[in-house]
Amino acid sequence: MTAGVRTPIVLMGTPSFSVPFLDALLKSGRDVKAVVTQPDKPKGRGQRLMPSPVKEFAQKQNITILQPTRLSEPLFVQTIKEINPVYIVVVAYGRIIPSVILRIPEKGCINVHASLLPDYRGASPIQWAIIKGSTCTGVTTMMMSETLDTGDILLQEKVKIDITDSAGSLSRKLSDIGVPLLIKTLNGLDRWDITPQPQDHDKATYAPLLKKEDGLIDWQDKSENIYNRIRGFNPWPGAYTFYKGNRWSIWKAIIIESHLSANKPGEIIEINHDGIIVVTGDSVLKITEIQIAGKKKMAMEEFLRGYKVETGVILKKEDGNKESVVI
């Protein structure tokens, strides 16, 4: 077993992306003393408090769970000091780690970031890589610093972004390569054979936190940009538009090459069993999977069996005058 394998570790993470990393640490024999995850959040119509995926997994493994409202809380800081971790591993925790925590672990705070830093620093690197049309991304392990995603790089591994990838599928790809990369990083740090490399800050790009309203489709944009937005916002927060005042969530689409001059962006020009064809700023896009409020996602053939859709209607960027969907 690698030297230092039983040294105490604290993992900080929140979404499902973080779970395989925690699982790998446990399977590698490392001594995970505690998991830090964000407080339970209200979800659904009943607004019932729900635990994060990391908390759910940690509970099954009987690992100590810490959920501070603020990472600078004196009691939380003291708890981490008493654990005295050699490493704190941070995987999509969702908040900036203050310096008082960064200074605690003997060998530092190690962050797993889902991009090839300095590209896509920030909270949503997977989504923005797709939205911006990147064809390649990857995973970086780095030493954390007091400013966001600016620490020295430890190891990196690339992955290709396929034209059909959504944020969900790309997240799984990055997790698959990121998990062994984290273990490789910790093993290398244990042996002191990884030399941290400073980032080129002049080449940095950014991936700000997504908001629900960011998913609103602008049909005057190019087809490629709309297509990338649909993929990048799947599964959250979802790309959407409005048909006669009713919100449509668009989950899948196909770009169709076309040169149109007489039709307006957002106009529905054709409806068939496998898609609704909509004019964009430079060509047309075929919507192939859709969802309306309170209903499940549906392939187009199923959707059209239950809902009347008309050609000539222009999809809007706002609710407009509310009208009922014809069923």
Secondary structure, DSSP 8 states (H G I E B T S, - for coil): --TTTTSEEEEEE-SGGGHHHHHHHHHTT-EEEEEE----EEETTTTEEE--HHHHHHHHTT-EEE--SSTT-HHHHHHHHHH--SEEEEES-SS---HHHHTSSTT-EEEEESS-TTTTBSS-HHHHHHHTT-SEEEEEEEE--SSTT-S-EEEEEEEE--TT--HHHHHHHHHHHHHHHHHHHHHHHHTT----B---GGG--B-----GGGGB--TTS-HHHHHHHHHHTTTTT-EEEEETTEEEEEEEEEEE----SSS-TTBEEEEETTEEEEE-SSSEEEEEEEEETTS--EEHHHHHHHS---TT-B-BSS--S------
